[in-house]
Amino acid sequence: MPNAPFVEDASLILSTFRFILETYKTFRPKKKNGVKGAKEEEALGEAVRKGEETSSKGGSARDVFGDIETELESELGVQRKDEIVARAASLLAFARPFQTDSFQYTEQLFHLLESARNFCKVSNIFELRGTDIRGVENLRMDSFAAAIREIVELGGFPGNVVRIQDLIRASVRDLVATLVPGSDVVSVVINVDLMRSSTMGEGYTEQRAVVYTLTQCEKGNWIGFRISGSAGSGYFVGFEQRITGNQFLTLVKAVAADLKNYVAELSSEEETFREAIKPAIDTILAALKIPTSS
């Protein structure tokens, strides 16, 4: 199966393309795309119908995927077909089994985060629930933030990365993690309380914020925190944090929880989202195979 050889579930493939079709119907700007947009919507619908027909006749997942791909290429051309198939493949990556015995935690985590970001782009969650930061929609991931905070605090943050001489004590006030639609995947903003010693020997508290970008490290069980921009750069340094198998699974579950929370919110508010889009979303998110422990 092109771009997604790990998926052998025809129903999941069909649900993924139905999801793309329904989001396209719901969120496509009709006036902007005009006849071209209507043609793409019609081609997607016909491709899904071809896939459903193949599946009903006992066709394999590869047959279903192949027939959908062929129909899209026939109607829309290679370039547009490749864009839609790549979008589907990124969503089908939710079905990738997680492995805790290889210690390659961060590679798997970043695959999941990239799939989550693509999922939120396709379903318009960035626009519907994102926060505009310097003209870019950032999407809060509160469950993921709580998991990251616990991990870094257990690792000694922020005391282990503060670079000031008169520090008495440092503690995290709050931590916000957001999915970012650009080249980076996750931004982490941490507000830190710094208790410092004055020249008179008295203690006083100062609040500082530092912005990190999550990065992959050479070691598969470490996560990197790279300073992003100038905020906090005079007080803090970038660092790497080792994670355990159980912490990795906690992060995976947190990503899934955040996505499900957004879907539940939008389903409760919007009938079209609830009736046309949510059934396909439920099937896609159900494909997440999370082990119970490492």
Steps between C-alpha positions, in 0.01 A plus 500: 500500500664829395620720788330285765621138483424439868120526459316183400153610607272590208235653728757733656617610155143572395431691822811711441398601149140559617641728768696700240191518278267618778744762628542620143125533460464680831795738497579565132442868417240460224546839336879490508541158340201519266471237226844357577407437862171339403685267262742392774212434737324293233821306422556424869144377533531275198834364622345410836209329323746298288687397814177397674400292199838325493475428872145363469627251242763370740790709375804536724614821665758539224231460235281762669785747534615437144153556349456824693840619386431408137167685498654812653783504248258449211283793604744742662845419362813369667591807707163550667458125546839483674399784735179324604671161536778655710235653725331163537833328571577748780166419663544125449825534696280493812481124438877460531567259791696651786813313608639539850772236480719686248549815714430714188240699685550848360489393135164334561377796704585747225330280239189516718525876552538559125194282436311694768596828337385381157180368654429842653575676171265275300219526755543878532566472874789749472259763369209406725693465827845649441649814654649761268864562594675744268262411217533121544233275651646299791295223657523440875562141611421511870526128580831482313622808688421340837694188402800703378500707819512192721788355297718815502438571869602145589815564298590803712354784292525794537785502749726298271480750211492841671814706439500778762737537793265618775238225464357362823222286358313454172160345434257461211197728520330357191580329173313531169560266206362575156494327164656730242402483130846601372829310475517438876240269650462599865580823683528499879468824700605469864445774757750468782514659846859590591575576865814711500721658761530879506820689580357550850470127545124496477308266273262618229304320227522578131290337228658411166367319192701276272389359165627161388448298185488122543761318293614145440836393640759254371415273791156352438383534860582869543297812412671828417385845617649766272477868598267672252539874453640740757251442783688365799824451308698708749380291793453148365675258265373223279514148635427135432281279717503122513157330500399153613271261318213581734554874456495451122166321526366777725591755230331289230182470707508875567512582127204269439309656791552853367378406152194322639419801719501734200283262300253474790483880535435559131249215479298650784488838326463420130244260353683456168824417680318258731303315232726509194855516633512348850418138397805490272714672766399242760616219271833671432574574867393148596791376287745627761649183648636609837657228721386510861860505633858473381 
